[in-house]
Amino acid sequence: MSIDFKGRVAIVTGAGGGLGRQHALALAARGAKVVVNDLGGAVDGQGGSLTAAQQVVEEIRAAGGEAIANGASVTDFAAVQAMVQQAVDAWGRVDILVNNAGILRDKSFAKMELADFQLVVDVHLMGAVNCTKAVWALMNEQKYGRIVMTTSSSGLYGNFGQSNYGAAKLALVGLMQTLSLEGAKNNIHVNCLAPTAATRMTEGLMPAEVLAALKPEAVVPAMLVLAHESAPTRTILCAGAGTFEAAHITLTQGLHLGLAPDTPEQLAAQLAQVTDRNGEQVPQSGAAQGTNEVTKAMAARG
């Protein structure tokens, strides 16, 4: 099977450099018409210029592809709506949204200003919400859509000094879980990509030889799979250095203890059994937790 995007229209946010640039170039090389969105700010989100996005557009056009630049901040819903309209005016539809824009304001939680926590959540989480909301009705109407959220191992598993970034990134997984259910009837697939890549946001965090192995290009195949018409839905795909994994949020079999005065003591004594991962499941919706709990409770009564 060939992964191609002929006739498809894609929006890639934060596409002026790093991973987003590689996403935009790859989609265009495989036939997509691409809106290259980038505020053009620094890693911490300050400043702004359309230059970075325009340079990527010129690269795409020089290679024979079609692209237009957009400098909207993903935190500005009106500007995001205008970006989507720009794509529709140019090409009539939007098939793919890659929510890639992001910033860093790293500090330990003890030293972090709440304003820096809020800003990172606004860009990563609300930025993705704004962009997704702006294309959602259109994708439902055309009965087709592929949305890729950019999550992170920092959100899935934690990383010192990134409480703001990690909280926003795991929130995107929660957003994906529900949107994949709501979009299913109209062929809208929503997935998450957890990349490990050397970009402006990782410079200085890793040794040079490790950074050399973590080329952004090595993450792109996972994005292409998640953005394609053959994409799964409700999948967390991890990628870095040419290696690909999947992450899952699971539910253990658990243990029914009932409700008695000493239930807290019983739970503490048997916590290892409650957290035992043998027979764990990947729930298909949030209802699975309640179903498991009630089923065990009913069985205990019998």
For each residue, the residues with C-beta under 8 A, 3 or more apart:
1: 230
2:
3: 30 224 225 228 230
4: 30 31
5: 8 10 27 30 31 32 95 96 227 228
6: 30 31 32
7: 31
8: 5 27 31 32 33 95 96
9: 32 33 34 35 87 91 92 93 94 95 96
10: 5 24 27 32 33 34 35 94 95 96 97 98 227
11: 34 35 37 83 84 87 94 96 97 98 131 135
12: 15 20 23 24 27 34 35 36 37 98 100
13: 20 37 38 74 97 98 99 100 101 127 131
14: 18 19 20 37 38 39 74 100 101 102
15: 12 20 21 23 24 34 36 37 38 53 56 98 100
16: 20 21 36 38 40 51 52 53 55 56
17: 20 21 38 52 56 199 200
18: 14 21 22 197 199 200 201 216
19: 14 22 23 100 150 195 197 199 216 219
20: 12 13 14 15 16 17 23 24 38 98 100 101
21: 15 16 17 18 24 25 56 216
22: 18 19 25 26 216 217 219 220
23: 12 15 19 20 26 27 98 100 220 223
24: 10 12 15 20 21 27 28 34 36 56 60 67
25: 21 22 28 29 56 59 60 63
26: 22 23 29 30 220 223 224
27: 5 8 10 12 23 24 30 32 34 96 98 224 227
28: 24 25 31 32 33 34 60 63 65 66 67
29: 25 26 63 65
30: 3 4 5 6 26 27 224
31: 4 5 6 7 8 28
32: 5 6 8 9 10 27 28 95 96
33: 8 9 10 28 65 66 67 90 91
34: 9 10 11 12 15 24 27 28 60 65 66 67 68
35: 9 10 11 12 67 68 69 70 83 86 87
36: 12 15 16 24 53 54 56 57 60 67 68 69 70
37: 11 12 13 14 15 53 69 70 71 72 74 83 101
38: 13 14 15 16 17 20 50 52 53 56 69 70 71 101
39: 14 45 48 71 72 73 74 101
40: 16 47 48 49 50 51 52 53 71
41: 44 45 46 47 48 49 103
42: 45 46 47
43: 103 104 200 201
44: 41 103 104 105
45: 39 41 42 103 105 119 123
46: 41 42
47: 40 41 42
48: 39 40 41 71 73
49: 40 41 52 71
50: 38 40 53 54 69 71
51: 16 40 54 55
52: 16 17 38 40 49 55 56
53: 15 16 36 37 38 40 50 56 57 69 70 71
54: 36 50 51 57 58 69
55: 16 51 52 58 59
56: 15 16 17 21 24 25 36 38 52 53 59 60 67 69
57: 36 53 54 60 61 67 68 69
58: 54 55 61 62
59: 25 55 56 62 63
60: 24 25 28 34 36 56 57 63 65 66 67
61: 57 58 64 65 66 67
62: 58 59
63: 25 28 29 59 60
64: 61
65: 28 29 33 34 60 61
66: 28 33 34 60 61 91
67: 24 28 33 34 35 36 56 57 60 61
68: 34 35 36 57 86 87 90
69: 35 36 37 38 50 53 54 56 57
70: 35 36 37 38 53 83 86
71: 37 38 39 40 48 49 50 53
72: 37 39 76 79 80 82 83
73: 39 48 76 79 127
74: 13 14 37 39 80 99 101 123 126 127 128 130 131
75: 122 123 126 127 130
76: 72 73 79 80 130
77: 80 81 130 133 134
78: 81 82
79: 72 73 76 82 83
80: 72 74 76 77 83 84 130 131 134
81: 77 78 84 85 134
82: 72 78 79 85 86
83: 11 35 37 70 72 79 80 86 87 134
84: 11 80 81 87 88 94 134 135 138
85: 81 82 88 89
86: 35 68 70 82 83 89 90
87: 9 11 35 68 83 84 90 91 93 94
88: 84 85 91 92 93 94 138
89: 85 86
90: 33 68 86 87
91: 9 33 66 87 88
92: 9 88
93: 9 87 88 138 142
94: 9 10 11 84 87 88 97 135 138 139 145
95: 5 8 9 10 32 139 142 144 145 146
96: 5 8 9 10 11 27 32 145 146 147 148 227
97: 10 11 13 94 131 132 135 145 146 147 148
98: 10 11 12 13 15 20 23 27 148 150 223 227
99: 13 74 127 128 131 132 147 148 149 150 172
100: 12 13 14 15 19 20 23 148 150
101: 13 14 20 37 38 39 74 123 124 127
102: 14 123 124 127 150 165 201
103: 41 43 44 45 119 120 123 124
104: 43 44 120 162 165 201
105: 44 45 112 116 117 119 120 164 165
106: 161 162 165
107: 111 112 113 116 161
108: 111 112 160 161 163
109: 112 163
110:
111: 107 108
112: 105 107 108 109 116 117 163 164
113: 107 116 117
114: 117 118
115: 118 119
116: 105 107 112 113 119 120 164
117: 105 112 113 114 120 121 163 164 167
118: 114 115 121 122
119: 45 103 105 115 116 122 123
120: 103 104 105 116 117 123 124 164 165 168
121: 117 118 124 125 126 164 167 168 171
122: 75 118 119 125 126 127
123: 45 74 75 101 102 103 119 120 126 127 168
124: 101 102 103 120 121 127 128 150 165 168 169 171 172
125: 121 122 128 129 168 171 172 175
126: 74 75 121 122 123 129 130
127: 13 73 74 75 99 101 102 122 123 124 130 131
128: 74 99 124 125 131 132 149 150 172 175
129: 125 126 132 133 175
130: 74 75 76 77 80 126 127 133 134
131: 11 13 74 80 97 99 127 128 134 135
132: 97 99 128 129 135 136 147 175 179
133: 77 129 130 136
134: 77 80 81 83 84 130 131
135: 11 84 94 97 131 132 138 139 145 147
136: 132 133 139 140 145 183 188
137: 140 141
138: 84 88 93 94 135 141 142 145
139: 94 95 135 136 142 143 144 145 147 183 186 188
140: 136 137 143 145 183 186 188
141: 137 138
142: 93 95 138 139 145
143: 139 140 186 187
144: 95 139 186 187 188 229
145: 94 95 96 97 135 136 138 139 140 142 183 186 187 188 189
146: 95 96 97 188 189 226 227 228 229 231
147: 96 97 99 132 135 139 179 183 188 189 190 191
148: 96 97 98 99 100 191 192 193 223 226 227
149: 99 128 172 173 175 176 190 191 192 193
150: 19 98 99 100 102 124 128 169 172 192 193 194 195
151: 155 156 169 170 172 173 176 192 193 194 236
152: 155 156 159 165 166 169 194 195
153: 156 157 159 194 196 238
154: 157 158 159 162 165 166 169
155: 151 152 165 166 167 168 169 170 171 172 173
156: 151 152 153 169 170 173 194 236 247
157: 153 154
158: 154 162 166
159: 152 153 154 162 165 166
160: 108
161: 106 107 108
162: 104 106 154 158 159 165 166
163: 108 109 112 117 166 167
164: 105 112 116 117 120 121 167 168
165: 102 104 105 106 120 124 152 154 155 159 162 168 169
166: 152 154 155 158 159 162 163 169 170
167: 117 121 155 163 164 170 171
168: 120 121 123 124 125 155 164 165 171 172
169: 124 150 151 152 154 155 156 165 166 172 173
170: 151 155 156 166 167 173 174
171: 121 124 125 155 167 168 174 175
172: 99 124 125 128 149 150 151 155 168 169 175 176 192
173: 149 151 155 156 169 170 176 177 192 236 249
174: 170 171 177 178
175: 125 128 129 132 149 171 172 178 179
176: 149 151 172 173 179 180 190 191 192 234 236
177: 173 174 180 181 234 249 285 286
178: 174 175 181 182
179: 132 147 175 176 182 183 188 190
180: 176 177 183 184 189 190 191 233 234
181: 177 178 184 234 285
182: 178 179
183: 136 139 140 145 147 179 180 186 187 188 189 190 233
184: 180 181 187 188 233
185:
186: 139 140 143 144 145 183
187: 143 144 145 183 184
188: 136 139 140 144 145 146 147 179 183 184
189: 145 146 147 180 183 226 231 232 233
190: 147 149 176 179 180 183 233 234
191: 147 148 149 176 180 226 231 232 233 234 235 236 237
192: 148 149 150 151 172 173 176 235 236 237
193: 148 149 150 151 219 222 223 226 237 238 239
194: 150 151 152 153 156 236 237 238 239 247
195: 19 150 152 216 219 222 238 239 240
196: 153 214 219 238 239 240 241
197: 18 19 202 214 215 216 218 219 240
198: 202 203 206 210 211 212 214 215 216
199: 17 18 19 202 203 216
200: 17 18 43 203
201: 18 43 102 104
202: 197 198 199 205 206 211 214
203: 198 199 200 211
204:
205: 202
206: 198 202 210 211 214
207: 210 211
208: 211 212
209: 212 213
210: 198 206 207 213 214
211: 198 202 203 206 207 208 214
212: 198 208 209 215
213: 209 210 241
214: 196 197 198 202 206 210 211 218 240 241
215: 197 198 212 218 241
216: 18 19 21 22 195 197 198 199 219 220
217: 22 220
218: 197 214 215 221 239 240 241 242
219: 19 22 193 195 196 197 216 222 223 239 240
220: 22 23 26 216 217 223 224
221: 218 224 225 239 244
222: 193 195 219 225 226 237 238 239 244
223: 23 26 98 148 193 219 220 226 227 239
224: 3 26 27 30 220 221 227 228
225: 3 221 222 228 230 231 237
226: 146 148 189 191 193 222 223 231 232 235 237
227: 5 10 27 96 98 146 148 223 224 231
228: 3 5 146 224 225 231
229: 144 146
230: 1 3 225
231: 146 189 191 225 226 227 228
232: 189 191 226 235
233: 180 183 184 189 190 191
234: 176 177 180 181 190 191
235: 191 192 226 232 246
236: 151 156 173 176 191 192 194 246 247 248
237: 191 192 193 194 222 225 226 244 245 246
238: 153 193 194 195 196 222 244 245 246 247
239: 193 194 195 196 218 219 221 222 223 243 244 245
240: 195 196 197 214 218 219 243
241: 196 213 214 215 218
242: 218
243: 239 240
244: 221 222 237 238 239
245: 237 238 239
246: 235 236 237 238
247: 156 194 236 238
248: 236 282
249: 173 177 282 283
250: 277 280 281 282 283
251: 254 280 281 282 283 288 289 292
252: 274 275 276 277 279 280
253: 276 278 279 280 281 292
254: 251 274 292 293 296
255: 270 273 274 296
256: 293 296 297 299 300
257: 260 263 266 267 270
258: 263 297 300
259: 263
260: 257 263 266
261:
262: 265 266
263: 257 258 259 260 266 267
264: 267 268
265: 262 268 269
266: 257 260 262 263 269 270
267: 257 263 264 270 271 274
268: 264 265 271
269: 265 266
270: 255 257 266 267 273 274
271: 267 268 274 275
272: 275 276
273: 255 270 276
274: 252 254 255 267 270 271
275: 252 271 272
276: 252 253 272 273
277: 250 252 280
278: 253
279: 252 253
280: 250 251 252 253 277
281: 250 251 253 288
282: 248 249 250 251
283: 249 250 251 286 287 288 289
284: 288
285: 177 181 288
286: 177 283 289 290
287: 283 290 291
288: 251 281 283 284 285 291 292
289: 251 283 286 292 293
290: 286 287 293 294
291: 287 288 294 295
292: 251 253 254 288 289 295 296
293: 254 256 289 290 296 297
294: 290 291 297 298
295: 291 292 298 299
296: 254 255 256 292 293 299 300
297: 256 258 293 294 300 301
298: 294 295 301 302
299: 256 295 296 302
300: 256 258 296 297
301: 297 298
302: 298 299
